[in-house]
Amino acid sequence: MRSDKHQVKKKRRWTKILLIFLLLLGVGIGYSYFQYKQGVNQSLKKLQTNPSKVNYSFNGQKDQYGDTNILLLGSDARGKETSRSDTIMIAHFNQKKGTFKLTSIMRDCYVEIPGHGKHKINAAFAYGGPDLLRQTIKQNFDLDSQYYAIVDFRGFEQLIDEAFPNGVEIDVEKEMKRNIGVTLEPGRQRLNGKQLLGYVRFRHDAMSDFGRVERQQKTVRAIKDQLSGFKTIAQLPKLIGVVTPYVNTNMKTSDILFMGKDFLSDKSGKVDTLRIPVDNSFTEPRIPGEGLVLDINVEKNKQALHQFITK
């Protein structure tokens, strides 16, 4: 008899624990959704309207190593179909390890674009949107991407200002002001969204796009280092909401939350980066109709990319 009573009490205790857990889970989901919508509405007020987005088909999948690759694009015409991609990156996410890596592909790489012959790789976006760019990367470097995200640079500004009220700490190498809308003085300082966008887009010096790619990767590492931690993870739903109106992507919000949580976790470590073309793997000829290009050794760069993501 005592044993039966004990079993009943134990069952009631576990029922209460389960109910409390479900209640807390419901509150957490509700709060996250509220924060997400608050972020979306905050951005829509600044935009005054919900921007129309082109519906792209995208037929990518996980790569041969089981990793999730996200094709990250910044468009110089902010999402219009006829634009060339201003920035081309691939974010590599290894779910088992919880690690992230980042590859930047320079836009002037002269490669074969399926159905269009040889052109600068950023022309693939203008010819056929993100899926043709995905196909181009797969054909030349044997690497597929499951997702894409086209980022309007205004969204980058809003995200930085929301996540970093006091700015992102960056060591600015030199004076920068030409064609970036701001003037940056050299030295370690905190940059707001507009200033940081100018920093990552500056290319009017001897280093040109090489320097810009280096600054973009440096900025991603700085954002990761300065955002990481439990406090920021709690802010994540609102941050995603803030940037949502400015991003065209095939990723579900739940996927972004899942990967974002891992990205901001202290366990994910530092973000390793790679630039394509790698050193000593290209020449810089002038091609009629194309201008100056980076004529790359495709095989050498393909090997470097696969070594980078598997090490």
Phi, psi and chi 1 to 4 in degrees:
 res  aa     phi    psi   chi1   chi2   chi3   chi4
   1 MET       -  -44.4 -169.3   74.4  175.6      -
   2 ARG   -63.0  -37.9  -87.6  178.8   88.3  178.8
   3 SER   -63.3  -39.2  177.4      -      -      -
   4 ASP   -64.9  -42.6  -70.5  -18.1      -      -
   5 LYS   -63.6  -39.7  -73.0 -176.7  177.7  179.2
   6 HIS   -62.6  -42.3  178.0   72.4      -      -
   7 GLN   -63.8  -39.8  -70.0  -65.4  -32.1      -
   8 VAL   -63.6  -45.1  170.2      -      -      -
   9 LYS   -62.2  -41.7  -74.2 -177.2  179.2  179.6
  10 LYS   -63.6  -41.1 -170.9  175.5 -179.6 -179.9
  11 LYS   -64.8  -42.2 -174.1  175.5 -179.5 -179.6
  12 ARG   -63.4  -39.6  -73.8  176.0  178.3  172.4
  13 ARG   -62.6  -44.8 -177.6  167.4   68.9 -110.5
  14 TRP   -68.5  -32.3  -80.3  109.4      -      -
  15 THR   -64.1  -42.5  -59.7      -      -      -
  16 LYS   -63.5  -43.6  -73.0 -179.6 -180.0  178.8
  17 ILE   -61.4  -42.2  -68.0  172.4      -      -
  18 LEU   -64.6  -42.3  178.9   60.7      -      -
  19 LEU   -63.4  -42.0  -72.1  172.9      -      -
  20 ILE   -63.8  -42.2  -68.6  171.0      -      -
  21 PHE   -61.7  -45.5  172.4   76.2      -      -
  22 LEU   -64.0  -36.7  -68.3  174.3      -      -
  23 LEU   -64.8  -46.2  178.5   62.4      -      -
  24 LEU   -63.8  -39.1  -69.1  174.8      -      -
  25 LEU   -62.9  -43.8 -179.3   62.8      -      -
  26 GLY   -62.3  -42.3      -      -      -      -
  27 VAL   -63.4  -42.5  169.9      -      -      -
  28 GLY   -62.9  -44.0      -      -      -      -
  29 ILE   -65.5  -43.1  -67.7  172.7      -      -
  30 GLY   -61.9  -42.9      -      -      -      -
  31 TYR   -66.2  -41.0  178.1   75.5      -      -
  32 SER   -62.2  -42.9  -64.3      -      -      -
  33 TYR   -64.7  -41.5 -179.3   74.4      -      -
  34 PHE   -60.6  -44.5  171.1   76.2      -      -
  35 GLN   -64.0  -41.7  -71.6  -73.0  -57.7      -
  36 TYR   -60.5  -49.6  169.3   77.4      -      -
  37 LYS   -64.8  -34.8  -67.6  -61.1  -67.9 -175.4
  38 GLN   -61.8  -42.5 -170.3  178.3   50.3      -
  39 GLY   -65.0  -43.7      -      -      -      -
  40 VAL   -59.6  -49.3  170.1      -      -      -
  41 ASN   -63.8  -34.4  -68.0  -28.0      -      -
  42 GLN   -61.1  -43.7  179.7  177.7  -51.2      -
  43 SER   -72.1  -39.0  -70.5      -      -      -
  44 LEU   -63.4  -33.4  -71.2  179.6      -      -
  45 LYS   -63.2  -38.4  -76.4 -179.1 -178.7  177.7
  46 LYS   -73.3  -32.6  -66.7 -177.5  179.4 -179.7
  47 LEU   -81.1  -24.7  -75.7  168.8      -      -
  48 GLN    70.2   -5.1  -63.3 -177.8  -27.9      -
  49 THR  -160.0  156.0 -178.9      -      -      -
  50 ASN   -81.7  113.4 -162.9  -15.3      -      -
  51 PRO   -64.0  139.3   24.1  -32.7      -      -
  52 SER   -73.3  143.9   58.9      -      -      -
  53 LYS  -125.9  137.3  -63.1  176.4 -178.2  178.2
  54 VAL   -69.0  134.4  178.8      -      -      -
  55 ASN   -88.4  106.9  -68.9  -40.4      -      -
  56 TYR   -97.4  141.6  -67.1  107.9      -      -
  57 SER   -84.9  143.8   62.6      -      -      -
  58 PHE  -147.2  118.0 -163.6   79.4      -      -
  59 ASN  -112.2   34.0  -59.4  -51.9      -      -
  60 GLY   -83.0  171.7      -      -      -      -
  61 GLN  -151.7  177.4   55.0 -171.2  -20.8      -
  62 LYS   -60.6  153.9  -72.6 -172.3  175.4 -176.5
  63 ASP   -77.5  178.2   65.7   26.5      -      -
  64 GLN   -66.6  -11.3   58.5  -93.8   54.2      -
  65 TYR   -98.0   -1.3  -51.9  109.9      -      -
  66 GLY    86.3    6.0      -      -      -      -
  67 ASP   -84.5  156.5  -68.4  -12.2      -      -
  68 THR   -98.2  121.4  -61.3      -      -      -
  69 ASN  -110.3  134.9  -64.0  -42.3      -      -
  70 ILE  -116.2  120.9  -52.3  163.5      -      -
  71 LEU   -82.2  109.2 -174.2   56.4      -      -
  72 LEU   -99.7  123.1  -59.4  173.6      -      -
  73 LEU  -127.1  135.4  -53.0  172.4      -      -
  74 GLY  -112.4  121.8      -      -      -      -
  75 SER   -98.7  136.2  172.6      -      -      -
  76 ASP   -74.4   -7.4   55.3    9.6      -      -
  77 ALA  -119.5   18.6      -      -      -      -
  78 ARG    53.1   54.2  -66.8  177.4  175.9  177.8
  79 GLY    94.0   -3.9      -      -      -      -
  80 LYS   -69.8  147.2  -64.6  178.7 -177.7  176.7
  81 GLU   -63.1  -31.0  -76.8 -173.5  -74.9      -
  82 THR   -87.0    0.7   56.4      -      -      -
  83 SER   -80.9  158.3   68.7      -      -      -
  84 ARG   -93.7  151.1  -66.8 -166.8  174.0 -156.5
  85 SER   -76.5  125.0   43.9      -      -      -
  86 ASP   -77.6  -33.0 -170.2   55.2      -      -
  87 THR  -135.2  133.0  -61.6      -      -      -
  88 ILE  -126.6  117.2  -56.7  171.6      -      -
  89 MET  -134.3  154.9  -66.7 -179.1  171.5      -
  90 ILE  -123.5  119.2  -54.0  172.4      -      -
  91 ALA   -91.4  123.3      -      -      -      -
  92 HIS  -102.9  122.3  -46.7  -82.1      -      -
  93 PHE  -117.2  117.8  173.1   54.3      -      -
  94 ASN  -100.2  105.9 -175.4  -56.1      -      -
  95 GLN   -65.4  -38.7 -175.6  175.5  -15.7      -
  96 LYS   -62.3  -43.1  -71.0 -177.3  179.6  179.3
  97 LYS   -87.6  -19.1  -62.9  178.3 -178.0  177.9
  98 GLY    69.1   28.9      -      -      -      -
  99 THR  -110.1  156.6   56.6      -      -      -
 100 PHE  -126.2  140.8  -71.0   82.2      -      -
 101 LYS  -131.6  160.5  -65.1 -177.5  179.2 -178.1
 102 LEU  -136.5  125.7 -173.4   69.4      -      -
 103 THR  -113.1  129.1  -63.0      -      -      -
 104 SER  -103.7  128.4  -64.3      -      -      -
 105 ILE  -107.5  118.5  -58.3  177.9      -      -
 106 MET   -67.3  136.4  -65.5 -173.3   66.0      -
 107 ARG   -66.9  -18.7   60.4 -176.4 -175.9  172.3
 108 ASP   -92.4    6.9  -70.6  -18.2      -      -
 109 CYS   -59.7  127.4  -70.9      -      -      -
 110 TYR   -94.3  103.8 -167.8   55.6      -      -
 111 VAL  -135.4  169.1  -62.9      -      -      -
 112 GLU   -78.4  123.7 -168.6   74.0   31.3      -
 113 ILE  -104.4  121.6  -63.1  175.6      -      -
 114 PRO   -50.5  122.3  -28.2   36.0      -      -
 115 GLY    83.2   -0.6      -      -      -      -
 116 HIS  -133.0   -0.9  -64.1  -87.6      -      -
 117 GLY    79.1 -162.7      -      -      -      -
 118 LYS   -89.5  129.8  -68.3 -164.7   75.7  170.4
 119 HIS  -152.3  174.0  -64.0  -80.6      -      -
 120 LYS   -62.5  141.5  -66.5  180.0 -180.0  179.6
 121 ILE   -62.8  -27.9 -165.4  169.6      -      -
 122 ASN   -71.5  -13.2   67.5  -22.8      -      -
 123 ALA   -69.7  -21.8      -      -      -      -
 124 ALA   -60.1  -35.8      -      -      -      -
 125 PHE   -65.4  -41.6 -177.1   76.0      -      -
 126 ALA   -66.7  -36.6      -      -      -      -
 127 TYR   -73.9  -36.1  -68.4  144.1      -      -
 128 GLY  -154.1   23.6      -      -      -      -
 129 GLY    69.0 -168.0      -      -      -      -
 130 PRO   -64.5  -27.9   21.4  -32.3      -      -
 131 ASP   -71.9  -36.5 -164.1   58.5      -      -
 132 LEU   -67.9  -34.6 -177.0   57.2      -      -
 133 LEU   -65.5  -40.6 -177.4   51.9      -      -
 134 ARG   -59.0  -46.8  175.8 -165.8   67.0   79.8
 135 GLN   -61.5  -38.5  -67.2  174.8   45.5      -
 136 THR   -63.6  -43.9  -59.0      -      -      -
 137 ILE   -65.6  -40.9  -66.9  169.8      -      -
 138 LYS   -65.6  -42.4 -173.9  175.5 -179.1 -178.8
 139 GLN   -66.4  -40.0  176.2  172.3  -54.8      -
 140 ASN   -86.9  -33.3  -73.0  -85.0      -      -
 141 PHE  -120.5    2.2  -55.0  110.9      -      -
 142 ASP    55.8   47.2 -169.7   28.0      -      -
 143 LEU  -142.8  126.5 -168.2   75.0      -      -
 144 ASP   -97.7  162.6 -152.7   -9.3      -      -
 145 SER  -127.8  134.5  -65.6      -      -      -
 146 GLN   -84.0  -32.2 -174.7  175.9    4.7      -
 147 TYR  -128.7  161.4  -60.6  111.6      -      -
 148 TYR  -133.1  156.6   75.9   89.3      -      -
 149 ALA  -147.3  118.0      -      -      -      -
 150 ILE  -100.6  119.1  -53.9  168.6      -      -
 151 VAL  -105.8  123.5 -178.7      -      -      -
 152 ASP   -75.4  128.3 -178.9  -35.7      -      -
 153 PHE   -61.9  -22.5  -71.0  122.1      -      -
 154 ARG   -64.5  -31.9  -68.8  172.6  -63.3  174.1
 155 GLY   -66.0  -35.9      -      -      -      -
 156 PHE   -60.6  -44.5  176.9   82.2      -      -
 157 GLU   -59.2  -48.7  -70.7 -174.5   34.0      -
 158 GLN   -63.0  -40.9  -63.9  -62.3  -33.0      -
 159 LEU   -62.7  -44.9  177.8   64.7      -      -
 160 ILE   -63.9  -43.9  -66.3  -57.2      -      -
 161 ASP   -66.7  -32.4  -72.8  -21.2      -      -
 162 GLU   -75.4  -44.9  178.5   65.5   33.9      -
 163 ALA   -77.2  -28.8      -      -      -      -
 164 PHE  -128.3   79.1  -61.6   92.6      -      -
 165 PRO   -56.5  -27.7  -22.1   32.8      -      -
 166 ASN  -100.9    7.4  -61.5  -42.1      -      -
 167 GLY    90.6  166.3      -      -      -      -
 168 VAL   -97.8  129.7  176.8      -      -      -
 169 GLU   -77.4  121.0 -172.2  173.4  -15.6      -
 170 ILE  -139.0  143.9  -73.2  -75.5      -      -
 171 ASP   -93.3  104.4 -172.7    8.3      -      -
 172 VAL   -79.1  123.0  179.5      -      -      -
 173 GLU   -72.8  -30.7  -49.8   92.9   75.2      -
 174 LYS  -157.8  172.5   63.2 -173.4   77.0  174.9
 175 GLU   -67.3  134.8 -178.0 -175.3   75.3      -
 176 MET  -135.1  127.2  -58.5  176.7 -172.8      -
 177 LYS  -154.2  -20.6   59.6 -178.1 -179.9 -179.0
 178 ARG   -72.7  120.8 -173.9  177.5  170.0 -172.0
 179 ASN    60.3   29.4  -67.3  -15.8      -      -
 180 ILE  -123.0   -0.7   59.1  172.7      -      -
 181 GLY    79.2   -2.0      -      -      -      -
 182 VAL  -142.6  166.3  -65.8      -      -      -
 183 THR  -116.9  123.2  -62.3      -      -      -
 184 LEU  -112.4  129.9  -58.1  176.2      -      -
 185 GLU   -93.6  152.6  -60.5  -64.4  -23.4      -
 186 PRO   -68.0  153.3   22.2  -31.4      -      -
 187 GLY   121.8  163.7      -      -      -      -
 188 ARG   -75.0  128.5 -177.3  165.9  -70.8  -81.8
 189 GLN  -160.6  171.4   56.6 -158.4  -78.1      -
 190 ARG  -102.8  125.7  -69.5 -171.5  173.1  -86.2
 191 LEU  -109.2  135.0  -56.6 -177.3      -      -
 192 ASN   -80.4 -176.8   61.7   26.8      -      -
 193 GLY   -58.5  -46.4      -      -      -      -
 194 LYS   -65.2  -42.2 -175.3  175.7 -178.2  178.9
 195 GLN   -66.0  -41.9  -67.7  168.5  -31.8      -
 196 LEU   -67.8  -36.7 -168.1   60.0      -      -
 197 LEU   -62.9  -41.9  177.9   59.5      -      -
 198 GLY   -61.1  -38.6      -      -      -      -
 199 TYR   -63.1  -46.1  175.9   75.4      -      -
 200 VAL   -77.1  -16.3  -60.6      -      -      -
 201 ARG   -98.8  -11.3  -61.8 -160.2   74.4 -171.7
 202 PHE   -64.6  132.1  178.8   76.6      -      -
 203 ARG  -147.4   13.3   63.1 -174.6 -177.0   91.9
 204 HIS   -94.6   64.2  -65.7  -78.3      -      -
 205 ASP  -149.1 -173.9   61.0    4.9      -      -
 206 ALA   -62.7  -26.5      -      -      -      -
 207 MET   -82.0  -19.5  -67.3  -65.7  -69.1      -
 208 SER    49.3 -131.1 -171.8      -      -      -
 209 ASP   -67.4  -25.5  -86.8   -8.3      -      -
 210 PHE   -62.8  -43.7  -73.5   90.9      -      -
 211 GLY   -66.7  -37.9      -      -      -      -
 212 ARG   -64.6  -44.4 -175.8  172.6   68.1  160.5
 213 VAL   -61.0  -41.5  166.0      -      -      -
 214 GLU   -61.3  -40.9 -174.0  177.2  -40.5      -
 215 ARG   -69.4  -36.9  -78.2 -173.3  -71.0  -83.8
 216 GLN   -61.4  -45.1  -70.9  171.5  -10.8      -
 217 GLN   -67.8  -39.7  -66.2 -177.0  -20.4      -
 218 LYS   -60.6  -39.3  173.3 -178.5  172.0 -178.1
 219 THR   -69.1  -40.9  -62.3      -      -      -
 220 VAL   -59.8  -43.5  170.2      -      -      -
 221 ARG   -64.0  -40.1  -69.3 -167.3  -64.0  -93.5
 222 ALA   -65.2  -42.6      -      -      -      -
 223 ILE   -62.4  -45.6  -70.1  172.3      -      -
 224 LYS   -59.1  -48.4  163.6   70.7  169.3   71.0
 225 ASP   -63.6  -39.0  -68.1  -16.8      -      -
 226 GLN   -89.0  -11.4  -64.6  173.1   44.4      -
 227 LEU   -96.7  -25.3  -95.7 -177.5      -      -
 228 SER   -57.8  143.3  -66.3      -      -      -
 229 GLY   134.6  165.5      -      -      -      -
 230 PHE   -63.0  -39.0  177.2   78.4      -      -
 231 LYS   -60.0  -42.6 -176.1  178.1  179.0 -178.5
 232 THR   -70.9  -36.7  -53.9      -      -      -
 233 ILE   -58.4  -37.2  -68.4  175.0      -      -
 234 ALA   -65.4  -28.0      -      -      -      -
 235 GLN   -83.4  -10.6  -70.3  179.7  -73.1      -
 236 LEU   -55.4  -45.6 -171.6   57.7      -      -
 237 PRO   -57.3  -39.9  -26.9   37.0      -      -
 238 LYS   -70.0  -39.8 -175.1  175.5 -177.5 -178.3
 239 LEU   -61.7  -41.4  -65.0  178.6      -      -
 240 ILE   -64.9  -39.7  -67.6  172.2      -      -
 241 GLY   -62.4  -40.2      -      -      -      -
 242 VAL   -60.7  -41.2  165.7      -      -      -
 243 VAL   -88.5  -17.6   78.3      -      -      -
 244 THR   -53.3  -46.5  -68.8      -      -      -
 245 PRO   -63.3  -15.8  -24.0   36.1      -      -
 246 TYR  -102.5    3.0  -59.1   95.0      -      -
 247 VAL  -122.7  131.2  176.5      -      -      -
 248 ASN  -104.5  116.7 -173.2  -24.7      -      -
 249 THR  -149.7  157.5 -177.3      -      -      -
 250 ASN   -97.9    8.3   64.3  -25.4      -      -
 251 MET   -83.9  140.2  -64.2 -179.3   70.6      -
 252 LYS   -76.5  152.9  -63.3  177.4 -178.7  177.6
 253 THR   -58.3  -36.6  -57.9      -      -      -
 254 SER   -64.8  -36.3   56.8      -      -      -
 255 ASP   -65.7  -41.6  -65.9  -32.4      -      -
 256 ILE   -64.4  -41.4  -59.9  173.4      -      -
 257 LEU   -62.7  -44.2  -82.8  167.6      -      -
 258 PHE   -62.6  -49.5  176.4   76.5      -      -
 259 MET   -71.2  -36.9  -66.8 -174.8 -157.7      -
 260 GLY   -62.8  -39.0      -      -      -      -
 261 LYS   -60.4  -44.4  171.2 -178.7   63.5   65.3
 262 ASP   -68.4  -38.1  -80.5    4.4      -      -
 263 PHE   -61.5  -39.0  178.3   73.0      -      -
 264 LEU   -85.5   -8.6  -63.1  175.6      -      -
 265 SER   -69.3  141.9  169.1      -      -      -
 266 ASP   -62.5  -24.7  -67.8  -31.6      -      -
 267 LYS   -70.9  -20.9  -64.7  179.3 -179.0  178.5
 268 SER   -72.0  -16.2   65.8      -      -      -
 269 GLY    71.6 -164.8      -      -      -      -
 270 LYS   -78.8  160.3   65.8 -175.8 -177.7   71.9
 271 VAL   -93.7  114.1  177.2      -      -      -
 272 ASP   -78.5  144.9  -68.1  -32.8      -      -
 273 THR  -129.3  154.4   57.8      -      -      -
 274 LEU  -140.0  146.0  175.9   73.5      -      -
 275 ARG  -115.9  132.1 -175.1 -155.3   70.5 -148.4
 276 ILE  -112.4  122.6  -70.8  179.6      -      -
 277 PRO   -82.5  150.1   30.6  -36.2      -      -
 278 VAL   -76.5  166.3  -64.3      -      -      -
 279 ASP   -57.6  145.5  -69.1  -19.3      -      -
 280 ASN    59.5   35.3  -56.5  -46.1      -      -
 281 SER  -131.9   18.2   71.3      -      -      -
 282 PHE  -157.9  160.5   63.3   93.4      -      -
 283 THR  -122.8  171.7   57.5      -      -      -
 284 GLU  -127.4   67.9  -61.1 -178.9   74.2      -
 285 PRO   -80.4  166.1   32.8  -37.4      -      -
 286 ARG  -101.9  123.2 -175.9  176.0  -67.5  -85.0
 287 ILE  -107.9  128.3  -55.2  -67.1      -      -
 288 PRO   -53.7  129.3  -26.7   35.8      -      -
 289 GLY    85.5  -12.2      -      -      -      -
 290 GLU  -117.9  -27.7  -63.4  -76.1  -23.6      -
 291 GLY    82.2 -155.2      -      -      -      -
 292 LEU   -70.4  133.1  -75.7  172.2      -      -
 293 VAL  -131.1  167.9  -56.5      -      -      -
 294 LEU  -104.3   99.7  -61.5  174.0      -      -
 295 ASP   -84.2  101.9 -167.1   10.4      -      -
 296 ILE   -97.1  153.9   69.1  172.1      -      -
 297 ASN   -81.3  100.4 -178.4  -38.3      -      -
 298 VAL   -61.0  -44.3  171.8      -      -      -
 299 GLU   -63.3  -43.5 -171.7   60.5   32.3      -
 300 LYS   -63.3  -41.0 -173.1  171.8 -176.9  177.9
 301 ASN   -72.8  -34.2  -79.4  -78.4      -      -
 302 LYS   -63.0  -44.8  179.3  170.5   68.6  175.3
 303 GLN   -62.5  -42.8  -70.3  177.4    6.4      -
 304 ALA   -62.6  -40.4      -      -      -      -
 305 LEU   -63.7  -45.6  174.6   59.2      -      -
 306 HIS   -70.9  -34.3  -74.9 -101.8      -      -
 307 GLN   -65.4  -38.1  -72.7  173.1    2.5      -
 308 PHE   -64.6  -46.2  169.9   68.5      -      -
 309 ILE   -81.8  -14.2   61.1  178.0      -      -
 310 THR  -102.5  -11.8   55.8      -      -      -
 311 LYS   -75.1      -   67.5  179.6 -179.2 -178.2
